[in-house]
Amino acid sequence: MVQAAHTNWGGGKGRGVKADDNLVAALCLGCHYEIDQGKDLSRQERQEMWLKAHHRTVDALRDTWPIDIPLPDAKI
């Protein structure tokens, strides 16, 4: 199963507010949990893991990305 994992580092995220939907990465449940609550990775490792997945997600969706929504910069 794949889940939409929003960034935890910027993108309009705040208490009780998810980041913008264009800042999402397709992740399995285990990876999503590890990025959000994982204790075995440093903050930097979790950010890098999410960013790599985000780049793969955007690349996979590039041909179907809505014209009126800019592609994310992904330098979060």
PDB file of N, CA, C, O and CB in Angstrom:
ATOM      1  N   MET A   1       0.846  -1.172   0.000  1.00  0.00           N
ATOM      2  CA  MET A   1       0.000   0.000   0.000  1.00  0.00           C
ATOM      3  C   MET A   1       0.896   1.241   0.000  1.00  0.00           C
ATOM      4  O   MET A   1       1.943   1.263   0.646  1.00  0.00           O
ATOM      5  CB  MET A   1      -0.965  -0.005   1.224  1.00  0.00           C
ATOM      6  N   VAL A   2       0.476   2.254  -0.721  1.00  0.00           N
ATOM      7  CA  VAL A   2       1.221   3.511  -0.806  1.00  0.00           C
ATOM      8  C   VAL A   2       0.406   4.606  -0.126  1.00  0.00           C
ATOM      9  O   VAL A   2      -0.818   4.658  -0.243  1.00  0.00           O
ATOM     10  CB  VAL A   2       1.531   3.888  -2.294  1.00  0.00           C
ATOM     11  N   GLN A   3       1.118   5.479   0.590  1.00  0.00           N
ATOM     12  CA  GLN A   3       0.473   6.606   1.259  1.00  0.00           C
ATOM     13  C   GLN A   3       1.084   7.913   0.773  1.00  0.00           C
ATOM     14  O   GLN A   3       2.240   7.951   0.351  1.00  0.00           O
ATOM     15  CB  GLN A   3       0.604   6.483   2.794  1.00  0.00           C
ATOM     16  N   ALA A   4       0.304   8.975   0.837  1.00  0.00           N
ATOM     17  CA  ALA A   4       0.797  10.316   0.512  1.00  0.00           C
ATOM     18  C   ALA A   4       1.411  10.904   1.777  1.00  0.00           C
ATOM     19  O   ALA A   4       0.710  11.174   2.753  1.00  0.00           O
ATOM     20  CB  ALA A   4      -0.355  11.238  -0.045  1.00  0.00           C
ATOM     21  N   ALA A   5       2.723  11.099   1.749  1.00  0.00           N
ATOM     22  CA  ALA A   5       3.433  11.649   2.905  1.00  0.00           C
ATOM     23  C   ALA A   5       3.786  13.106   2.616  1.00  0.00           C
ATOM     24  O   ALA A   5       4.650  13.390   1.787  1.00  0.00           O
ATOM     25  CB  ALA A   5       4.719  10.816   3.227  1.00  0.00           C
ATOM     26  N   HIS A   6       3.116  14.021   3.303  1.00  0.00           N
ATOM     27  CA  HIS A   6       3.401  15.442   3.137  1.00  0.00           C
ATOM     28  C   HIS A   6       4.704  15.787   3.851  1.00  0.00           C
ATOM     29  O   HIS A   6       5.096  15.125   4.812  1.00  0.00           O
ATOM     30  CB  HIS A   6       2.234  16.307   3.676  1.00  0.00           C
ATOM     31  N   THR A   7       5.367  16.840   3.362  1.00  0.00           N
ATOM     32  CA  THR A   7       6.596  17.278   4.012  1.00  0.00           C
ATOM     33  C   THR A   7       6.318  17.743   5.438  1.00  0.00           C
ATOM     34  O   THR A   7       5.248  18.279   5.729  1.00  0.00           O
ATOM     35  CB  THR A   7       7.257  18.401   3.205  1.00  0.00           C
ATOM     36  N   ASN A   8       7.270  17.538   6.302  1.00  0.00           N
ATOM     37  CA  ASN A   8       7.195  18.042   7.675  1.00  0.00           C
ATOM     38  C   ASN A   8       8.071  19.281   7.850  1.00  0.00           C
ATOM     39  O   ASN A   8       8.195  19.809   8.955  1.00  0.00           O
ATOM     40  CB  ASN A   8       7.619  16.950   8.672  1.00  0.00           C
ATOM     41  N   TRP A   9       8.675  19.739   6.759  1.00  0.00           N
ATOM     42  CA  TRP A   9       9.656  20.813   6.818  1.00  0.00           C
ATOM     43  C   TRP A   9       9.283  21.911   5.842  1.00  0.00           C
ATOM     44  O   TRP A   9       9.822  21.984   4.738  1.00  0.00           O
ATOM     45  CB  TRP A   9      11.063  20.284   6.518  1.00  0.00           C
ATOM     46  N   GLY A  10       8.370  22.751   6.248  1.00  0.00           N
ATOM     47  CA  GLY A  10       7.957  23.858   5.391  1.00  0.00           C
ATOM     48  C   GLY A  10       6.683  23.543   4.649  1.00  0.00           C
ATOM     49  O   GLY A  10       5.931  22.649   5.038  1.00  0.00           O
ATOM     50  N   GLY A  11       6.438  24.282   3.574  1.00  0.00           N
ATOM     51  CA  GLY A  11       5.284  24.029   2.740  1.00  0.00           C
ATOM     52  C   GLY A  11       3.951  24.400   3.367  1.00  0.00           C
ATOM     53  O   GLY A  11       2.911  23.869   2.978  1.00  0.00           O
ATOM     54  N   GLY A  12       3.974  25.309   4.335  1.00  0.00           N
ATOM     55  CA  GLY A  12       2.733  25.746   4.974  1.00  0.00           C
ATOM     56  C   GLY A  12       2.288  24.866   6.121  1.00  0.00           C
ATOM     57  O   GLY A  12       1.213  25.079   6.680  1.00  0.00           O
ATOM     58  N   LYS A  13       3.099  23.876   6.484  1.00  0.00           N
ATOM     59  CA  LYS A  13       2.738  22.981   7.584  1.00  0.00           C
ATOM     60  C   LYS A  13       2.759  23.741   8.903  1.00  0.00           C
ATOM     61  O   LYS A  13       3.635  24.567   9.155  1.00  0.00           O
ATOM     62  CB  LYS A  13       3.697  21.772   7.645  1.00  0.00           C
ATOM     63  N   GLY A  14       1.788  23.443   9.719  1.00  0.00           N
ATOM     64  CA  GLY A  14       1.706  24.042  11.045  1.00  0.00           C
ATOM     65  C   GLY A  14       0.906  23.119  11.946  1.00  0.00           C
ATOM     66  O   GLY A  14       0.492  22.039  11.525  1.00  0.00           O
ATOM     67  N   ARG A  15       0.693  23.528  13.152  1.00  0.00           N
ATOM     68  CA  ARG A  15      -0.053  22.698  14.093  1.00  0.00           C
ATOM     69  C   ARG A  15      -1.439  22.383  13.531  1.00  0.00           C
ATOM     70  O   ARG A  15      -2.268  23.276  13.357  1.00  0.00           O
ATOM     71  CB  ARG A  15      -0.172  23.401  15.466  1.00  0.00           C
ATOM     72  N   GLY A  16      -1.674  21.112  13.254  1.00  0.00           N
ATOM     73  CA  GLY A  16      -2.958  20.674  12.732  1.00  0.00           C
ATOM     74  C   GLY A  16      -3.180  20.987  11.263  1.00  0.00           C
ATOM     75  O   GLY A  16      -4.281  20.784  10.751  1.00  0.00           O
ATOM     76  N   VAL A  17      -2.145  21.482  10.567  1.00  0.00           N
ATOM     77  CA  VAL A  17      -2.271  21.845   9.155  1.00  0.00           C
ATOM     78  C   VAL A  17      -1.217  21.087   8.359  1.00  0.00           C
ATOM     79  O   VAL A  17      -0.026  21.166   8.660  1.00  0.00           O
ATOM     80  CB  VAL A  17      -2.121  23.387   8.950  1.00  0.00           C
ATOM     81  N   LYS A  18      -1.659  20.357   7.348  1.00  0.00           N
ATOM     82  CA  LYS A  18      -0.739  19.636   6.470  1.00  0.00           C
ATOM     83  C   LYS A  18      -0.095  20.611   5.498  1.00  0.00           C
ATOM     84  O   LYS A  18      -0.644  21.677   5.216  1.00  0.00           O
ATOM     85  CB  LYS A  18      -1.472  18.508   5.703  1.00  0.00           C
ATOM     86  N   ALA A  19       1.065  20.243   4.992  1.00  0.00           N
ATOM     87  CA  ALA A  19       1.723  21.024   3.956  1.00  0.00           C
ATOM     88  C   ALA A  19       0.887  20.946   2.684  1.00  0.00           C
ATOM     89  O   ALA A  19       0.002  20.100   2.556  1.00  0.00           O
ATOM     90  CB  ALA A  19       3.176  20.517   3.705  1.00  0.00           C
ATOM     91  N   ASP A  20       1.180  21.832   1.761  1.00  0.00           N
ATOM     92  CA  ASP A  20       0.483  21.866   0.483  1.00  0.00           C
ATOM     93  C   ASP A  20       0.560  20.504  -0.208  1.00  0.00           C
ATOM     94  O   ASP A  20       1.558  19.795  -0.078  1.00  0.00           O
ATOM     95  CB  ASP A  20       1.074  22.959  -0.420  1.00  0.00           C
ATOM     96  N   ASP A  21      -0.484  20.142  -0.934  1.00  0.00           N
ATOM     97  CA  ASP A  21      -0.550  18.828  -1.571  1.00  0.00           C
ATOM     98  C   ASP A  21       0.495  18.611  -2.658  1.00  0.00           C
ATOM     99  O   ASP A  21       0.760  17.463  -3.016  1.00  0.00           O
ATOM    100  CB  ASP A  21      -1.903  18.629  -2.154  1.00  0.00           C
ATOM    101  N   ASN A  22       1.095  19.665  -3.195  1.00  0.00           N
ATOM    102  CA  ASN A  22       2.145  19.422  -4.197  1.00  0.00           C
ATOM    103  C   ASN A  22       3.482  19.088  -3.541  1.00  0.00           C
ATOM    104  O   ASN A  22       4.455  18.796  -4.236  1.00  0.00           O
ATOM    105  CB  ASN A  22       2.307  20.646  -5.106  1.00  0.00           C
ATOM    106  N   LEU A  23       3.536  19.127  -2.224  1.00  0.00           N
ATOM    107  CA  LEU A  23       4.736  18.730  -1.479  1.00  0.00           C
ATOM    108  C   LEU A  23       4.477  17.398  -0.797  1.00  0.00           C
ATOM    109  O   LEU A  23       4.384  17.305   0.427  1.00  0.00           O
ATOM    110  CB  LEU A  23       5.138  19.814  -0.434  1.00  0.00           C
ATOM    111  N   VAL A  24       4.364  16.371  -1.629  1.00  0.00           N
ATOM    112  CA  VAL A  24       3.995  15.049  -1.163  1.00  0.00           C
ATOM    113  C   VAL A  24       4.956  14.022  -1.753  1.00  0.00           C
ATOM    114  O   VAL A  24       5.521  14.216  -2.829  1.00  0.00           O
ATOM    115  CB  VAL A  24       2.532  14.720  -1.539  1.00  0.00           C
ATOM    116  N   ALA A  25       5.123  12.937  -1.028  1.00  0.00           N
ATOM    117  CA  ALA A  25       5.942  11.823  -1.513  1.00  0.00           C
ATOM    118  C   ALA A  25       5.128  10.546  -1.355  1.00  0.00           C
ATOM    119  O   ALA A  25       4.456  10.346  -0.343  1.00  0.00           O
ATOM    120  CB  ALA A  25       7.311  11.725  -0.735  1.00  0.00           C
ATOM    121  N   ALA A  26       5.193   9.691  -2.360  1.00  0.00           N
ATOM    122  CA  ALA A  26       4.519   8.398  -2.281  1.00  0.00           C
ATOM    123  C   ALA A  26       5.417   7.446  -1.497  1.00  0.00           C
ATOM    124  O   ALA A  26       6.518   7.120  -1.940  1.00  0.00           O
ATOM    125  CB  ALA A  26       4.197   7.830  -3.711  1.00  0.00           C
ATOM    126  N   LEU A  27       4.949   7.001  -0.337  1.00  0.00           N
ATOM    127  CA  LEU A  27       5.743   6.136   0.546  1.00  0.00           C
ATOM    128  C   LEU A  27       4.917   4.962   1.039  1.00  0.00           C
ATOM    129  O   LEU A  27       3.694   5.051   1.144  1.00  0.00           O
ATOM    130  CB  LEU A  27       6.286   6.932   1.741  1.00  0.00           C
ATOM    131  N   CYS A  28       5.589   3.867   1.339  1.00  0.00           N
ATOM    132  CA  CYS A  28       4.911   2.754   1.996  1.00  0.00           C
ATOM    133  C   CYS A  28       4.634   3.162   3.448  1.00  0.00           C
ATOM    134  O   CYS A  28       5.200   4.131   3.953  1.00  0.00           O
ATOM    135  CB  CYS A  28       5.774   1.435   1.925  1.00  0.00           C
ATOM    136  N   LEU A  29       3.765   2.415   4.097  1.00  0.00           N
ATOM    137  CA  LEU A  29       3.388   2.715   5.475  1.00  0.00           C
ATOM    138  C   LEU A  29       4.603   2.774   6.405  1.00  0.00           C
ATOM    139  O   LEU A  29       4.721   3.689   7.221  1.00  0.00           O
ATOM    140  CB  LEU A  29       2.403   1.674   5.981  1.00  0.00           C
ATOM    141  N   GLY A  30       5.504   1.796   6.278  1.00  0.00           N
ATOM    142  CA  GLY A  30       6.678   1.756   7.152  1.00  0.00           C
ATOM    143  C   GLY A  30       7.591   2.957   6.971  1.00  0.00           C
ATOM    144  O   GLY A  30       8.072   3.529   7.950  1.00  0.00           O
ATOM    145  N   CYS A  31       7.833   3.341   5.721  1.00  0.00           N
ATOM    146  CA  CYS A  31       8.693   4.500   5.456  1.00  0.00           C
ATOM    147  C   CYS A  31       8.029   5.792   5.926  1.00  0.00           C
ATOM    148  O   CYS A  31       8.691   6.675   6.471  1.00  0.00           O
ATOM    149  CB  CYS A  31       9.023   4.594   3.957  1.00  0.00           C
ATOM    150  N   HIS A  32       6.712   5.895   5.711  1.00  0.00           N
ATOM    151  CA  HIS A  32       5.980   7.082   6.168  1.00  0.00           C
ATOM    152  C   HIS A  32       6.107   7.213   7.685  1.00  0.00           C
ATOM    153  O   HIS A  32       6.380   8.299   8.196  1.00  0.00           O
ATOM    154  CB  HIS A  32       4.483   7.005   5.750  1.00  0.00           C
ATOM    155  N   TYR A  33       5.910   6.123   8.391  1.00  0.00           N
ATOM    156  CA  TYR A  33       6.038   6.133   9.845  1.00  0.00           C
ATOM    157  C   TYR A  33       7.467   6.519  10.253  1.00  0.00           C
ATOM    158  O   TYR A  33       7.656   7.339  11.151  1.00  0.00           O
ATOM    159  CB  TYR A  33       5.663   4.750  10.430  1.00  0.00           C
ATOM    160  N   GLU A  34       8.463   5.929   9.595  1.00  0.00           N
ATOM    161  CA  GLU A  34       9.859   6.195   9.944  1.00  0.00           C
ATOM    162  C   GLU A  34      10.207   7.667   9.767  1.00  0.00           C
ATOM    163  O   GLU A  34      10.940   8.239  10.574  1.00  0.00           O
ATOM    164  CB  GLU A  34      10.791   5.335   9.093  1.00  0.00           C
ATOM    165  N   ILE A  35       9.682   8.277   8.715  1.00  0.00           N
ATOM    166  CA  ILE A  35       9.944   9.707   8.485  1.00  0.00           C
ATOM    167  C   ILE A  35       9.216  10.558   9.523  1.00  0.00           C
ATOM    168  O   ILE A  35       9.784  11.526  10.030  1.00  0.00           O
ATOM    169  CB  ILE A  35       9.508  10.119   7.056  1.00  0.00           C
ATOM    170  N   ASP A  36       7.982  10.217   9.842  1.00  0.00           N
ATOM    171  CA  ASP A  36       7.200  11.032  10.771  1.00  0.00           C
ATOM    172  C   ASP A  36       7.555  10.809  12.238  1.00  0.00           C
ATOM    173  O   ASP A  36       7.671  11.774  12.994  1.00  0.00           O
ATOM    174  CB  ASP A  36       5.746  10.754  10.572  1.00  0.00           C
ATOM    175  N   GLN A  37       7.727   9.573  12.647  1.00  0.00           N
ATOM    176  CA  GLN A  37       7.953   9.280  14.060  1.00  0.00           C
ATOM    177  C   GLN A  37       9.199   8.464  14.338  1.00  0.00           C
ATOM    178  O   GLN A  37       9.488   8.144  15.492  1.00  0.00           O
ATOM    179  CB  GLN A  37       6.784   8.565  14.607  1.00  0.00           C
ATOM    180  N   GLY A  38       9.928   8.130  13.314  1.00  0.00           N
ATOM    181  CA  GLY A  38      11.061   7.230  13.483  1.00  0.00           C
ATOM    182  C   GLY A  38      12.111   7.729  14.447  1.00  0.00           C
ATOM    183  O   GLY A  38      12.510   8.893  14.402  1.00  0.00           O
ATOM    184  N   LYS A  39      12.555   6.846  15.317  1.00  0.00           N
ATOM    185  CA  LYS A  39      13.578   7.206  16.296  1.00  0.00           C
ATOM    186  C   LYS A  39      14.957   6.732  15.868  1.00  0.00           C
ATOM    187  O   LYS A  39      15.961   7.094  16.482  1.00  0.00           O
ATOM    188  CB  LYS A  39      13.234   6.625  17.656  1.00  0.00           C
ATOM    189  N   ASP A  40      15.010   5.916  14.806  1.00  0.00           N
ATOM    190  CA  ASP A  40      16.278   5.341  14.378  1.00  0.00           C
ATOM    191  C   ASP A  40      17.022   6.211  13.360  1.00  0.00           C
ATOM    192  O   ASP A  40      18.165   5.915  13.013  1.00  0.00           O
ATOM    193  CB  ASP A  40      16.039   3.977  13.793  1.00  0.00           C
ATOM    194  N   LEU A  41      16.382   7.279  12.881  1.00  0.00           N
ATOM    195  CA  LEU A  41      17.006   8.167  11.910  1.00  0.00           C
ATOM    196  C   LEU A  41      17.121   9.572  12.489  1.00  0.00           C
ATOM    197  O   LEU A  41      16.272  10.001  13.271  1.00  0.00           O
ATOM    198  CB  LEU A  41      16.204   8.188  10.593  1.00  0.00           C
ATOM    199  N   SER A  42      18.167  10.277  12.103  1.00  0.00           N
ATOM    200  CA  SER A  42      18.299  11.674  12.519  1.00  0.00           C
ATOM    201  C   SER A  42      17.318  12.532  11.718  1.00  0.00           C
ATOM    202  O   SER A  42      16.762  12.076  10.718  1.00  0.00           O
ATOM    203  CB  SER A  42      19.765  12.179  12.323  1.00  0.00           C
ATOM    204  N   ARG A  43      17.113  13.743  12.147  1.00  0.00           N
ATOM    205  CA  ARG A  43      16.236  14.676  11.428  1.00  0.00           C
ATOM    206  C   ARG A  43      16.730  14.846   9.990  1.00  0.00           C
ATOM    207  O   ARG A  43      15.929  14.841   9.055  1.00  0.00           O
ATOM    208  CB  ARG A  43      16.182  16.056  12.151  1.00  0.00           C
ATOM    209  N   GLN A  44      18.024  14.995   9.814  1.00  0.00           N
ATOM    210  CA  GLN A  44      18.585  15.170   8.479  1.00  0.00           C
ATOM    211  C   GLN A  44      18.347  13.923   7.616  1.00  0.00           C
ATOM    212  O   GLN A  44      18.009  14.045   6.438  1.00  0.00           O
ATOM    213  CB  GLN A  44      20.090  15.475   8.570  1.00  0.00           C
ATOM    214  N   GLU A  45      18.519  12.748   8.183  1.00  0.00           N
ATOM    215  CA  GLU A  45      18.285  11.509   7.443  1.00  0.00           C
ATOM    216  C   GLU A  45      16.815  11.381   7.023  1.00  0.00           C
ATOM    217  O   GLU A  45      16.511  10.930   5.918  1.00  0.00           O
ATOM    218  CB  GLU A  45      18.699  10.299   8.293  1.00  0.00           C
ATOM    219  N   ARG A  46      15.913  11.784   7.921  1.00  0.00           N
ATOM    220  CA  ARG A  46      14.487  11.734   7.599  1.00  0.00           C
ATOM    221  C   ARG A  46      14.149  12.728   6.497  1.00  0.00           C
ATOM    222  O   ARG A  46      13.370  12.417   5.596  1.00  0.00           O
ATOM    223  CB  ARG A  46      13.641  12.020   8.848  1.00  0.00           C
ATOM    224  N   GLN A  47      14.734  13.930   6.563  1.00  0.00           N
ATOM    225  CA  GLN A  47      14.499  14.926   5.517  1.00  0.00           C
ATOM    226  C   GLN A  47      15.016  14.432   4.173  1.00  0.00           C
ATOM    227  O   GLN A  47      14.333  14.573   3.159  1.00  0.00           O
ATOM    228  CB  GLN A  47      15.166  16.258   5.882  1.00  0.00           C
ATOM    229  N   GLU A  48      16.212  13.857   4.154  1.00  0.00           N
ATOM    230  CA  GLU A  48      16.793  13.349   2.910  1.00  0.00           C
ATOM    231  C   GLU A  48      15.964  12.201   2.345  1.00  0.00           C
ATOM    232  O   GLU A  48      15.771  12.116   1.132  1.00  0.00           O
ATOM    233  CB  GLU A  48      18.236  12.888   3.144  1.00  0.00           C
ATOM    234  N   MET A  49      15.476  11.323   3.208  1.00  0.00           N
ATOM    235  CA  MET A  49      14.647  10.199   2.785  1.00  0.00           C
ATOM    236  C   MET A  49      13.366  10.709   2.134  1.00  0.00           C
ATOM    237  O   MET A  49      12.973  10.229   1.070  1.00  0.00           O
ATOM    238  CB  MET A  49      14.315   9.283   3.984  1.00  0.00           C
ATOM    239  N   TRP A  50      12.715  11.682   2.769  1.00  0.00           N
ATOM    240  CA  TRP A  50      11.486  12.246   2.213  1.00  0.00           C
ATOM    241  C   TRP A  50      11.781  12.943   0.890  1.00  0.00           C
ATOM    242  O   TRP A  50      11.040  12.761  -0.076  1.00  0.00           O
ATOM    243  CB  TRP A  50      10.838  13.234   3.209  1.00  0.00           C
ATOM    244  N   LEU A  51      12.839  13.730   0.825  1.00  0.00           N
ATOM    245  CA  LEU A  51      13.141  14.501  -0.377  1.00  0.00           C
ATOM    246  C   LEU A  51      13.415  13.584  -1.575  1.00  0.00           C
ATOM    247  O   LEU A  51      12.964  13.871  -2.684  1.00  0.00           O
ATOM    248  CB  LEU A  51      14.345  15.416  -0.128  1.00  0.00           C
ATOM    249  N   LYS A  52      14.138  12.501  -1.367  1.00  0.00           N
ATOM    250  CA  LYS A  52      14.386  11.537  -2.449  1.00  0.00           C
ATOM    251  C   LYS A  52      13.068  10.940  -2.939  1.00  0.00           C
ATOM    252  O   LYS A  52      12.847  10.814  -4.143  1.00  0.00           O
ATOM    253  CB  LYS A  52      15.340  10.410  -1.972  1.00  0.00           C
ATOM    254  N   ALA A  53      12.203  10.578  -2.006  1.00  0.00           N
ATOM    255  CA  ALA A  53      10.906  10.009  -2.383  1.00  0.00           C
ATOM    256  C   ALA A  53      10.048  11.058  -3.092  1.00  0.00           C
ATOM    257  O   ALA A  53       9.320  10.737  -4.031  1.00  0.00           O
ATOM    258  CB  ALA A  53      10.168   9.467  -1.137  1.00  0.00           C
ATOM    259  N   HIS A  54      10.134  12.299  -2.645  1.00  0.00           N
ATOM    260  CA  HIS A  54       9.379  13.387  -3.281  1.00  0.00           C
ATOM    261  C   HIS A  54       9.830  13.571  -4.726  1.00  0.00           C
ATOM    262  O   HIS A  54       8.998  13.701  -5.624  1.00  0.00           O
ATOM    263  CB  HIS A  54       9.552  14.708  -2.495  1.00  0.00           C
ATOM    264  N   HIS A  55      11.126  13.582  -4.953  1.00  0.00           N
ATOM    265  CA  HIS A  55      11.648  13.725  -6.320  1.00  0.00           C
ATOM    266  C   HIS A  55      11.157  12.578  -7.208  1.00  0.00           C
ATOM    267  O   HIS A  55      10.749  12.806  -8.346  1.00  0.00           O
ATOM    268  CB  HIS A  55      13.197  13.766  -6.309  1.00  0.00           C
ATOM    269  N   ARG A  56      11.196  11.362  -6.694  1.00  0.00           N
ATOM    270  CA  ARG A  56      10.710  10.209  -7.468  1.00  0.00           C
ATOM    271  C   ARG A  56       9.220  10.342  -7.764  1.00  0.00           C
ATOM    272  O   ARG A  56       8.773  10.020  -8.865  1.00  0.00           O
ATOM    273  CB  ARG A  56      10.981   8.893  -6.709  1.00  0.00           C
ATOM    274  N   THR A  57       8.450  10.817  -6.785  1.00  0.00           N
ATOM    275  CA  THR A  57       7.011  10.979  -6.964  1.00  0.00           C
ATOM    276  C   THR A  57       6.710  12.020  -8.041  1.00  0.00           C
ATOM    277  O   THR A  57       5.898  11.779  -8.934  1.00  0.00           O
ATOM    278  CB  THR A  57       6.349  11.379  -5.639  1.00  0.00           C
ATOM    279  N   VAL A  58       7.365  13.172  -7.951  1.00  0.00           N
ATOM    280  CA  VAL A  58       7.144  14.238  -8.940  1.00  0.00           C
ATOM    281  C   VAL A  58       7.559  13.759 -10.330  1.00  0.00           C
ATOM    282  O   VAL A  58       6.851  14.005 -11.306  1.00  0.00           O
ATOM    283  CB  VAL A  58       7.933  15.520  -8.554  1.00  0.00           C
ATOM    284  N   ASP A  59       8.695  13.081 -10.426  1.00  0.00           N
ATOM    285  CA  ASP A  59       9.142  12.568 -11.723  1.00  0.00           C
ATOM    286  C   ASP A  59       8.119  11.593 -12.307  1.00  0.00           C
ATOM    287  O   ASP A  59       7.851  11.618 -13.508  1.00  0.00           O
ATOM    288  CB  ASP A  59      10.512  11.877 -11.583  1.00  0.00           C
ATOM    289  N   ALA A  60       7.550  10.740 -11.462  1.00  0.00           N
ATOM    290  CA  ALA A  60       6.569   9.766 -11.927  1.00  0.00           C
ATOM    291  C   ALA A  60       5.276  10.431 -12.398  1.00  0.00           C
ATOM    292  O   ALA A  60       4.591   9.913 -13.280  1.00  0.00           O
ATOM    293  CB  ALA A  60       6.263   8.771 -10.822  1.00  0.00           C
ATOM    294  N   LEU A  61       4.949  11.575 -11.810  1.00  0.00           N
ATOM    295  CA  LEU A  61       3.698  12.266 -12.134  1.00  0.00           C
ATOM    296  C   LEU A  61       3.881  13.396 -13.143  1.00  0.00           C
ATOM    297  O   LEU A  61       2.899  14.011 -13.559  1.00  0.00           O
ATOM    298  CB  LEU A  61       3.082  12.817 -10.876  1.00  0.00           C
ATOM    299  N   ARG A  62       5.098  13.674 -13.537  1.00  0.00           N
ATOM    300  CA  ARG A  62       5.412  14.838 -14.377  1.00  0.00           C
ATOM    301  C   ARG A  62       4.518  14.946 -15.622  1.00  0.00           C
ATOM    302  O   ARG A  62       4.053  16.040 -15.944  1.00  0.00           O
ATOM    303  CB  ARG A  62       6.866  14.775 -14.807  1.00  0.00           C
ATOM    304  N   ASP A  63       4.272  13.850 -16.315  1.00  0.00           N
ATOM    305  CA  ASP A  63       3.483  13.895 -17.550  1.00  0.00           C
ATOM    306  C   ASP A  63       1.997  14.119 -17.301  1.00  0.00           C
ATOM    307  O   ASP A  63       1.270  14.500 -18.218  1.00  0.00           O
ATOM    308  CB  ASP A  63       3.670  12.616 -18.322  1.00  0.00           C
ATOM    309  N   THR A  64       1.542  13.892 -16.094  1.00  0.00           N
ATOM    310  CA  THR A  64       0.120  14.078 -15.783  1.00  0.00           C
ATOM    311  C   THR A  64      -0.114  15.231 -14.803  1.00  0.00           C
ATOM    312  O   THR A  64      -1.238  15.440 -14.348  1.00  0.00           O
ATOM    313  CB  THR A  64      -0.459  12.791 -15.208  1.00  0.00           C
ATOM    314  N   TRP A  65       0.947  15.979 -14.479  1.00  0.00           N
ATOM    315  CA  TRP A  65       0.830  17.086 -13.521  1.00  0.00           C
ATOM    316  C   TRP A  65      -0.124  18.146 -14.071  1.00  0.00           C
ATOM    317  O   TRP A  65      -0.002  18.510 -15.241  1.00  0.00           O
ATOM    318  CB  TRP A  65       2.228  17.712 -13.222  1.00  0.00           C
ATOM    319  N   PRO A  66      -1.062  18.653 -13.283  1.00  0.00           N
ATOM    320  CA  PRO A  66      -2.003  19.673 -13.766  1.00  0.00           C
ATOM    321  C   PRO A  66      -1.276  20.923 -14.268  1.00  0.00           C
ATOM    322  O   PRO A  66      -0.341  21.406 -13.628  1.00  0.00           O
ATOM    323  CB  PRO A  66      -2.985  20.056 -12.653  1.00  0.00           C
ATOM    324  N   ILE A  67      -1.710  21.434 -15.400  1.00  0.00           N
ATOM    325  CA  ILE A  67      -1.061  22.591 -16.036  1.00  0.00           C
ATOM    326  C   ILE A  67      -1.109  23.824 -15.134  1.00  0.00           C
ATOM    327  O   ILE A  67      -0.157  24.605 -15.116  1.00  0.00           O
ATOM    328  CB  ILE A  67      -1.734  22.905 -17.384  1.00  0.00           C
ATOM    329  N   ASP A  68      -2.186  24.011 -14.395  1.00  0.00           N
ATOM    330  CA  ASP A  68      -2.354  25.222 -13.591  1.00  0.00           C
ATOM    331  C   ASP A  68      -1.665  25.161 -12.231  1.00  0.00           C
ATOM    332  O   ASP A  68      -1.786  26.097 -11.441  1.00  0.00           O
ATOM    333  CB  ASP A  68      -3.813  25.488 -13.390  1.00  0.00           C
ATOM    334  N   ILE A  69      -0.949  24.084 -11.945  1.00  0.00           N
ATOM    335  CA  ILE A  69      -0.231  23.961 -10.674  1.00  0.00           C
ATOM    336  C   ILE A  69       1.261  23.831 -10.976  1.00  0.00           C
ATOM    337  O   ILE A  69       1.681  22.894 -11.655  1.00  0.00           O
ATOM    338  CB  ILE A  69      -0.748  22.731  -9.841  1.00  0.00           C
ATOM    339  N   PRO A  70       2.067  24.780 -10.466  1.00  0.00           N
ATOM    340  CA  PRO A  70       3.503  24.694 -10.755  1.00  0.00           C
ATOM    341  C   PRO A  70       4.143  23.467 -10.122  1.00  0.00           C
ATOM    342  O   PRO A  70       3.777  23.052  -9.022  1.00  0.00           O
ATOM    343  CB  PRO A  70       4.211  25.947 -10.268  1.00  0.00           C
ATOM    344  N   LEU A  71       5.103  22.899 -10.836  1.00  0.00           N
ATOM    345  CA  LEU A  71       5.862  21.787 -10.267  1.00  0.00           C
ATOM    346  C   LEU A  71       6.593  22.296  -9.032  1.00  0.00           C
ATOM    347  O   LEU A  71       7.115  23.410  -9.046  1.00  0.00           O
ATOM    348  CB  LEU A  71       6.866  21.185 -11.310  1.00  0.00           C
ATOM    349  N   PRO A  72       6.640  21.509  -7.974  1.00  0.00           N
ATOM    350  CA  PRO A  72       7.313  21.949  -6.747  1.00  0.00           C
ATOM    351  C   PRO A  72       8.814  22.068  -6.938  1.00  0.00           C
ATOM    352  O   PRO A  72       9.424  21.324  -7.706  1.00  0.00           O
ATOM    353  CB  PRO A  72       7.018  20.987  -5.610  1.00  0.00           C
ATOM    354  N   ASP A  73       9.393  23.021  -6.220  1.00  0.00           N
ATOM    355  CA  ASP A  73      10.832  23.244  -6.254  1.00  0.00           C
ATOM    356  C   ASP A  73      11.563  22.149  -5.488  1.00  0.00           C
ATOM    357  O   ASP A  73      12.652  21.732  -5.883  1.00  0.00           O
ATOM    358  CB  ASP A  73      11.176  24.618  -5.674  1.00  0.00           C
ATOM    359  N   ALA A  74      10.974  21.689  -4.410  1.00  0.00           N
ATOM    360  CA  ALA A  74      11.482  20.554  -3.612  1.00  0.00           C
ATOM    361  C   ALA A  74      12.806  20.819  -2.946  1.00  0.00           C
ATOM    362  O   ALA A  74      13.584  19.886  -2.750  1.00  0.00           O
ATOM    363  CB  ALA A  74      11.618  19.348  -4.473  1.00  0.00           C
ATOM    364  N   LYS A  75      13.092  22.047  -2.591  1.00  0.00           N
ATOM    365  CA  LYS A  75      14.308  22.338  -1.836  1.00  0.00           C
ATOM    366  C   LYS A  75      13.923  22.629  -0.380  1.00  0.00           C
ATOM    367  O   LYS A  75      14.400  23.591   0.222  1.00  0.00           O
ATOM    368  CB  LYS A  75      15.088  23.545  -2.465  1.00  0.00           C
ATOM    369  N   ILE A  76      13.083  21.807   0.148  1.00  0.00           N
ATOM    370  CA  ILE A  76      12.571  21.971   1.521  1.00  0.00           C
ATOM    371  C   ILE A  76      13.622  21.483   2.499  1.00  0.00           C
ATOM    372  O   ILE A  76      13.406  21.527   3.710  1.00  0.00           O
ATOM    373  CB  ILE A  76      11.229  21.195   1.727  1.00  0.00           C
TER     374      ILE A  76
END
